[in-house]
C-alpha cells in the first residue's frame, strides 16, 4: 500500500480515499484469555485473545491467527479451532505465518528457534502440541561471517539459519524466507 492505494495481487487497485472507513470485529469478545486457554475453540465472536500479532488468509476464506502461544484458525463460517500450541515461555518473540496460495498449507517461521515449520493438520489436529513438521532449520544459529558452514546447497532440515522472519509461498510451493 502506498499513498492510500491498495495494490492487490490480481492486478486491481483499491483507492482507500474513496472507500468508507469501517471497523468490523472478526474474532474476539473483547476479553483477554490466559496463556493456558480453556475455551479456545468455537464461535469466533465468543473467543478471547491474548496477544494477536500474525495473520494469514487461506484460499478457502479461512484466517490463521498467531495469538501469542497459539496458532488458531477461523474458518469461513466463523468457527475457531486451535491448530498449534507453542511453549508459552519461549514465544516472547514474534513468529510469522504464510499460506500456500493453492493448497492452503500453513507455514510458520520461528526466528528464535532458527526454524521454519509446516503445520500439517489445519482442520482437526488431535495433538496441538505436536502438530508441526520441520521444513527448514536445524535449530542452530548461523553466525554472520560463517555462511559457508550454514548449509547452503544441503538438506533444508540441516541448515543453520540466522533469524528467519517473514515468509512467502509461491503457487508452485516454493517457500521464501
Order of alpha helices (4+ residues) and beta strands (2+ residues): beta-beta-beta-beta-beta-beta-beta-beta-beta-beta-beta-beta-beta
